[in-house]
């Protein structure tokens, strides 16, 4: 790991992640998680090398270099740590995520390049009749059930709405190729309010077939939101197979160039040949709000037909202009807004469902959007929503049509009262996004954030705008702290008992902390770390059963004493206090309990990723075990280890395997990450404070962080022998 070697290695890892992930059928979140973990490992390991905390023990390539000399390859470049400003070093580390992203994106682009064509098309080549804007404007709003009109459900509502416009026969002729643009990739599989419902799509397909048309359901890839994984999660492939309808990813079709005209800000842009060849275009968007465009309805839905994955460039041009020109070129003949279940709040992905029971249909996409926007709560859509304003001013359609909400068959509490982004806030975000995209290379960050992180945050239906990990952790913490349900007498008794146990352990630990002289030499950050460990130990302890807490504490103390005694005798490390090692022994439960607690949260995050369940459950522990053995040897500690030490670590390995074999991959991965991370952090703060030191005087041996995975594995394995699974201890 170095500033010269890391970029190409991460680039290759990104490319391999794309191809191998597709080959293994990994879900998008699984690939993202793996990529993120690789980047974090590279950054942390490289930082420790740069700070000379880790010794450089790689054979051949390291020679006798220090960690920082290896990071800069000083023997070759002549550059040393003191020659490079810290700000530059921070910038280099900040680029690490981009290297793996570029590798993934390059592989993605290469896989799609074969579908690109140099053919150029113009408006004269378009077949759909939506270009004819002289037709009489019609729109219909249907709310079900409507007893007076005999409309019992959404199926009848869709048919009634289309019949009010003249029936599907007014749009589709026999033999027509009908492109039906559904909202698929723009949705979150965990929230039906964010994508077109299968029922509505099915009704449209049936009506198209009845009119003699040949329907095709489609959408296109986004940056990291790929069509097929999202479509599968939402149920589209199975539905399409049962329905016998063609389901198409426009990004995988023949891609050609389309001339939007000299007056357009788009110029010549790539589009799918399918949309040029379509005789009829029908847009069936989900009815929801949007942070950057106010609403995402029929016009925004057509923007989703653009197959280009680099969506940032459209925001650079002006997202509302791009939406307008896309609809000007590929004007839907029919727009059916699916408001059966709408999405309010700060959409489009992090939406709260609104059971709205409403269908809006029109032969003008502009009018359909304007009416739907009024139902959401925009009083003057032609002024408040910029792309509707452009469409209205440029005569693409009439956005000034007013709809009387009181004419609906029964009032709904959300009529004109959806939670939605303020128009001025929308404009601010649009303006600031456009401004940021003028910064060189910012397009990459925009693509990464807008689709990579926002989509993943939206896959957890509770909190928005954060990564899934932070979403789940914040949700659990909030739910825990704000729980309004009063504790039962049994729970109160358990909490008091567990707090008493933690208090006793803390008192004993602090007693030896003072008696053995560690208080006098500890740094402020070690003492702060100790305080935080005590707090988190108490917080997690009250969520455990008393039996589990007692068994965990006793076994932790036993493992700690065995480890400290044997390793100290072997000279692998030493303490600067008396040889009793009582502080280190009795402090172990205080550190182990938070490790178990944080593992509980992180494993719940990984559960959403759906890695592989039990399929590769032992992989994290085995990888940590192999890495431990490698660094144990390369860092020279194998030569110091006595037979009892080797036997101890072998027993730890077996116990860890025994425990991991009974869990799922998500939990085992979380346990390995938390154990190595928190354990290594504790060791580093102790070394920095001078409380203990290692045989070769380094800042922190790599093997010692990895040893925490074995240590925790042994503790968990022994508790499992006693019939306790610590995976289920936190409630």
N, C-alpha and C positions, 0 to 999 in steps of 0.2 A: 504494500500500500504506500503510494507516494504521489506527489503532484504530477509526475510524469507518467507513471504507470496506471494510476486510478482512472483517468478519463477514458482511455481506450478500453480498459477492462469493463468499466460500467457501461460503456456504449455497447460492447459485445453482450454483456448480461441482458441489457434491454432488448436487443434483437433476439437473443435466444429465448427470452421470456415470452416474446410475441409468438414465435414459431412453435416452441415447445408447449407453451400454454394452450395454443389452439389445437395442437396434436393431442394433448392430454384431456382436452375439453374443459379446462379450468374456467370458472366463471370470472367475470371481469373484476369483481372485488377480490377474488383470490389472487389474481395476477397483480393487482394494485398492492395488496398487502405484502406479497413476496418482494416486489420491487422496492417498497418502502423499507422493509426490514433490511434488505441488502444495502440500501443507501445509508441507513442509520448505522449499521455495523461498520461500513467503510469509513464513515465520518468519525464515529467514536474511536475506532482503532487508530485512525490517522491522527486525530487530535492527541491521543495519548503518546503516539510516536513523536509528534511535533513538540510536545511538552517534555519529552525525554522521561516520561513516566514508565513507558514500556521500553525494555531493552530490545534492540534490533537483533533478532536471533535467526532470521531466515538464512538458510544455507546458500552459499555462492553469491547471491545478489546483495547480501548485506555486508559481507566481509567483516571489518572491525568498526563499522560505522555506528554512531549513536543513532537514536531514533530520529532526531531532527535532521541529521546529516543524510540519512536514508530518504527522508521526505523530500529533500531538495537535491539528492544525488550529488552532494557537494564535491565528491572526488572527481566527478565528470564536469559538472557545471561551474564549480568554483563559487557557488552561492551557498551561504550559510544563514542560519536562522536570524542572526543579528543584522543581516543585510536586507531583510525583507520586512517592511512595516506590517504591523499586526492587522491593519485594515485590509491590506492586500491578501494576507493569509485568510482572513474571514471571508473575503470575496471568493477566493478559490474554493473554500469549503461550501459556500452557498451555491456554487455551480454544480456540485455533485448530483443533485436530483435531476438537473437538466441533462447530464450525460446519459443517464439511463433512460430518460424520456426520449432523447434524440435517437437512441438506439432502437427503442420500441417504435417510435414514429417512423423512422427510416424503413424499418422492416414492414410496417403497415403500408407505407406509400409504395414500396417496391412490389408488394403483393398485389396492389391495385393498378399499377402502371400499365400492365398488359391490357387493361380495359379502356385506356385512353385512346381517342381518335383525333386526328387533325381535321376532320370534317367540320365545316362551318355552315350553320343554318341561320335563318332570319325569320321575321314574322310571316313572310309569305309561305313558309314551309309548315306552319302550324295548322293542325287539322281540327282542333276543337272549335265548337261554335260559340264558345264564351266570348270570342272577340267581337261578336255582334252585340253592341251595347244599345241598339235601338229598340230592343224588346221592351214591352211594358213592364214596369217595375212591379213586382209582387213579393209579398212576404207574409208569413203566417207564424203565429205563436200559439202553441198548444200546451196546455197543462193538464196532466192526467192525475186522477180520474176526472173526467168531465161528463157527468151523468146526462146532462141535457143534450149533449151531442153523441152520446153512446160510446165515449172513449174511456175504456176501462183501464188500460195499461199503456206502457211506453211503446209497445209494438203498434198498437192502434194509433197512438199519438204521432208516430213517425209517418205512417201511411196517410193519416188525415192531413198532416202538414204538407206533404208532397202533393196530395190530391188537390189541395187548395190552390196550388200553383199550376194546376193543369194536369197533374199526374206525371209519373215517370216517363210516359210516352211523349210528353212535351219536350223532353231533354234527350232521350235515348231512342234511337231508331234500330231496327233489326240489323244485326251484324256489326254494330258499333263496338269499337274497342274502348272500354270505359275504365279510366284510371281513377280509382277511389283513394284519395289521400287521407289516411287515418293518422291520428296522433298516437304514435307508438314509442319512438325513441325519446320523445320529449316528456315521457312520463316516468313515474317511479312505480315499479312492480308492487310495492307495498301499499300503494294508495290508489284505489280505482278512480278517484276523483281527478287524477292527473293524466289519464289517457282515455282515448275513445273506448267506450264499452263494447264488448263483443256482440251484445244483443242488438245495439243500434247498427253496427256494421253489418250484422247478419240480415237485418231488415232491408237495408239499402241494397245488399247483394241480391236478395230475393226479388226486389222490385225491378232492378236492372235486368235480371234474367227474364222476368215476366214481360218486359218491354222488348226483349230480343237482343239485348246487349251482352257483351262478353266482359264480365267484371274482373278487376285486378286490384287487390289491396296492396298499398305500398307505403313506404317511408324511407328515410335515408339515414346513414350513419352520422353520428355527431363525432366529437373529437375522441373521447374515451367511451362514450356511450354507443356501443356497437349494436347494430340492428338485431342480430339473431339472439344474443344472450338476453337482451331486454325483452324482445318479442316472446321468447320462450318462457321467461319468468312471468309475463303477463298472460300467457295462455294462447297466443295467436297461432303458432304452428299447428297445435292440436285442433284448434277451432277450424283453421283453414282446411285441414285434411278432412275433417268431418263434413265441412261445408262443400268441399270439392272446389274451392276457389283458389286462384293463384295468389300466393303471398310473395311479394317482391321487395328486395332491398335495392333501392335505386342506385346506391353506391356500387353495386355489383353488376349493374347493367352496362351496356355500351355507353361510354361517356364521350360527348361531342361538345363542340364550341357553339355558342349561340350569341348572335350579335343583337344586343339590346338597343342599339342605336347610338348615334353620336350625342344626342341630348341626354342620354342616360349616364348616371355616374358609374354604372357597371361595365359599360363597354362590351367587350367580348368575354363571356364567362362560360365555364363548364356546366353542362346540364346533362340529364339523362336523356337518351334518345327515346325512351319510353314516353316521356311527357310531350315530346314533339309529335310523336306518332298517334297519340291518344285522340280519338274522335270526340270524346266527352271527358270532362274533368269534374269530379265531384269531391268537394271538401267536407269531411265530417270531423271537425275539431271537437275536443273536449272544451267545456266552458270553464275557464279559470283565469286567474289574475297573473300578472307578470311584473317583476321588479323593474325591468328595463323598458318595457313597452306598455305598461298599464294593464293590458289584457293580452291573452294569447287565444285568438279565436280563428275565424276562417282565413283572414289574410296572413296572420303569423303562421298558421298551419301550412300554407303554400310555400312559405320561406323554407320550411323543412324539406321541400323536394330537392333543394340544391345539394348535390352529392359531395361537394367539397368538404373535407373534414376540418380545414383551417377556417373556422367560423370567425376568428378574430379579425380577419381582413374585411369582413362585411361590417363589423362595428367601426373599423377605421373609415370606411366609406360613408358610414351613417346607417345604422340599423334600420331606421324607419324609411329611409330612401330605398334601401335594398328590398324591404318588404313591399313597398309600393311597386317598384319595377318588376319584381317577381310576379305580382298579381296582374300588372299591366300586360305582361307577356303571356302568362299562363292563367288567364282569368277563368276561375271555376264557372262552369255552366250552372251548377247547383251547389248551394252551401247548406248543410244541415248541422246546426250547432247542437251538440249533445249536452244538454243541461239536465239529464236524468240525475246525475250526481255531479255537482259542480265542485270547483276547487277555489276556496277563498284564502285570504291572508297574503303573505308575501310569496307568491308563486314564482316560477311555474311548477317546481318540483316539491318544494316544502309547503304543500297546500293542505288546508283543513277541509274535509268533505262537507258539502252542503247537499242534503237530500232534497233536490229542487223540483224534480218531476216536470221538467219543462223542455220543450223542443222548439227551436227557432229555425225556420227554413226560408230561403229566399233565392230568387234567380240572380240576385246581386250580392256578392260577398261583402261589399261595403255596407249595404243596408242590414244584412244579417248581423254583422259585427256591431253596428251602431245600436240596433235593437237589443241585442244580447248585453251590450255594455250598459244600457239603461236599466236592464233587469238587475245587473250587478250593482249599480249605484252611481254611474257616471251620468250627470244631468245633461251635459252637452258634449257627447262623445266627439263631435266634429271639432271641438276646441280643446278638449282635455286629453285626447289620445292622438299623438302626433301622426302616426301612419294613416289613421282615419282622416285626419285633417288634410294631409297631402292628397289622399284619394278623392276627397270631397272637392277640394279646390281645383284639382286637375281633371275633374269630371269623369273619374273612373266609376263613380257611383254616388248615391245620395246618402250621406251620413247624417243628414239633418232630419230624417224621418223621426217623428216622436211617437212613442207608444204609451198608451194609458194603462198603467199597471192595474188599475181597478177593474179593467174588463176581463181579467183572468177569472176562471170559475170559482176559485176560492183563494183567499189571501194567504200568503206565506210570510212567516216572520222575517225572512231574508229578502223579500222583494225590495230591490233598490237599496239594500242595506248590508251588502257583503263587506266583510273586512277586506280591505284592498289597499295597495300602496297609493299614497297621495300623489296626484299628478305632478306637483312641483318636485317631490322627492324622486319620482321617476325621471323627470328631466334632469335633475342634478346627477343622478347615477349615470344617465346616458351621456351627459356632457363630460363627467369626470372619466368615464370609461374611454370615450373618444380621445380625451386629452392624454390619458396614460398610454394609449396605444401608439401615440406619436414617439414615445421613448423607444430607442432601438432595442430589439430583442424582446420587448414587452409582450408581443403577440403570443410568444410561447407561454409566458406566465398566465396570460388571459385564458388561453385555451385550456391550460392545466386547471386553473381555478374554476372557470365557469362550468366546465363539464365534469372534470375529474373529481373535484372536491364537492361541488354543489350537488351533483348527482348522488355521490356516495353518502352525503349528509342526509339527502332525502330518502334514502333507503331505510332509514330509521324514522318511524313516523311520529316522533315526539318533539324533538328539537330540530331547529333548522340552521343552515348556513355554517355548520361546522363539520369536520370530518366525523365518520361514524364512531370512531373511538371516543372522541371528546363528547359527542352526542350521548352515547350510552352512559358514560361515566357521570356526566352532569345530570342526566336524567335520574340515575340511581341515587346520586347524592341528594338531589332535590326531593325526590320521592321519599327518601329516608328522613330528611330533616323536616319536611313539611307534612308528613303523614298526620292526618287529622284523626285517625282512628286511635282511641285511647288504648293504652296497653292493658292487657288483662293482669290480674294479680299474679298469675304464674310468670308472665313475661317480666313484670316489675321485679319479682323476686329473683329471677334468673339474672337480670341485669345488675342488680345490687350484689349478688354473689360473685359474678364475673368481675365486676369492678373491684371488689375486695381482693380477689385473687391477683388481679393486675397490680393493685396497690402493694400487696405483699411482695410480689416479684420485683416491682420497681424499688421498693424500700431496700430490699436485700442487695439489688444491683448497685444502687447509689451508695449504700453503706460501704461496699467493697471498692467502689469507685473512689471514695474519699480515703479509706484506710490504706489502699494500695498505692496511693500517691498520684493517681491519674488526674485528679482535679487540678492539681498545681501545675501540670504541664500541658493540659488540654487547651486547644485553640478555641476561639469563640465559635467557629463554624462547626467544630465537632460537638460542642455542647448544644448548639442549636439543633444539630442533627439528632442528638440524643433526645432532646425535648420533643421533636416531631415524631420520633420513633415511639416514644411513650404515649403521645396523644393518639396516634393512629392505632397503636396496640390496644388502647382502651376502647376506641371507637369500633374496631373490628371485634374485640372480645365480647362486647355486649350483644353482638349479633350471632354469637356461637352458643351452642349448648354447653352447659357447665362441664359435662363429662368430656366432651371433645377438647375443651380448653385445658382441663387438668391433664389429660393424657398427652396432649401436644406439648405442654410446658415441661412435663417430666421427661419425655423422650428427647426434647430439644436440649435440655440440660445434660442428659446422659451422652448424647452425640457430641455436644460441645466439649464436655470434659474429656471424652475419649480422643477426639481430634486434637485438642490443644495439648494434651499430655503427650501423645505419641509424636506429634510433629515437632513440638518444642524439644523433646529429648533427642530427636534426630537432627536438630540444628537447622531446620528449614526456616523457622522464624523465631524471634524472641521478643519478650515484653520488657519494657523499661521499669516495670514495677516488681514486687516480690514474686517468687516462683509459684505462689499458690494458684494463680490463674483463676481466682474466684470471680473477679469482675467479668472477664471474658466468658466464663461459663454461665453465669446467671443473667448476663445481658442477652444471651442468644434467644430466649423466648420472646423478648421484647422486639427483636428484629425479625424473627420467623413469623410471628402473627401478622404483621403488616404485609409480608410477602404472600402469605396465604390469602389475605384480604384483597390485595390489589390483583392477584391472579384471578380471583373470582370475577372482578369487574372486567379485566382484559379478556378473559375467556368468553364472556357474554358478547363482547364486541366481535371477537373472531367467529362466534356462532352465526352472526349475520353474514360473514364472508363465505360460509359454507365451503370450507377447504376440502376435507375428504372424510370427516367423521372418524371412523375407526380404521379406515383403510391404511393410513400411514401414521398411526398413532404413536409409534415408538421412534419415529424419525427425529423429532427435536432432541430427545434425550440421548439417542445414539450419536447424533452429530455433536452435541456438547461433550459427550464422553470421548469421542475420537479427537476432538479439538483439545480437550484436557490432556489426553495422553501425548499428543504431539508437542504441545507447549511445555508439559511436564518434563519431557525429554530435552527439547531444544533450549529451554531456559536453565537447564543444568540441575534441576531438583531431583530427577530420577537417581542421579548419582549419590545424593544425600539420603534418599529414602531408605529406611530400614525395612526388614521383612514385616514387622508389625504394621508399619505405615502402608506398605503395599497391600497387605491383607485387608487392612481397614478400608482402603479405597476400593478394593475389589468387592468387598461386602457392600459398600455403599452403592456401587454400580449395579449389583444384583438386586438390591432392595429397590433401587430407582426403577429398574426395568420391570420389576414385579408390580410396582405401583402404576407406572405409566401404561402398562399393558391393560389395565382395567379402566382407563379413561379414554376420552376421545382426543383427536389430534388438536382441536382448538384449545382445550384445557392444557394439554401437555406443552404446547407451544407457548402459551401465556405463562405457565409456570417456569419454563426455562428462561424466558426473557426477563421476567420479574426477578427471579432468583439471581441470575448473573448481574442484572442491572443494579438492584438495590444492594446485593451482597458486595459487589465490586465497589459501589459508592461508599459503603460503610468502611471497607478495608482502606480505601484511598484516603478518607478523612482521618482515620486513625494513624496511618503512616505519616501523613502530612503534619499531624499534631505531635509526632514523636512518641506515640503510645506504644507502638511496636515497629519492628523492622524485619526485613527479610535477609536471607543469607547472603545474597549478592548485592545488596544495597540499592536495588532499583526502586523507582517510585511505586510501581505496582506490577507484580508478575501477572501475565495474562492467565496463567493456569489457576491462580487463586480465585479470580472471578468465576471461571468455569467450574471450579471446585464447589462453589455454592450450589450449582445445579445438582451435583452429586449429593451434597450435604442435605439439601431439602428433599431430594428423592429418597434418601435413607430415612429421614424423619417421617415422610409420608408413607413409605413402605412399611415401617414398623407399626404406625398407627393403623394401617389397613389390616395387618396381622391381628390386631386387637379388635377388629370389626368396625373400625371407624374410617370413613372415607372423607378426608379433609376437603374434597371437592364440594361436598354438600354441607360443610360446617357453617358457612356464612349464610344466614337467612335474612 
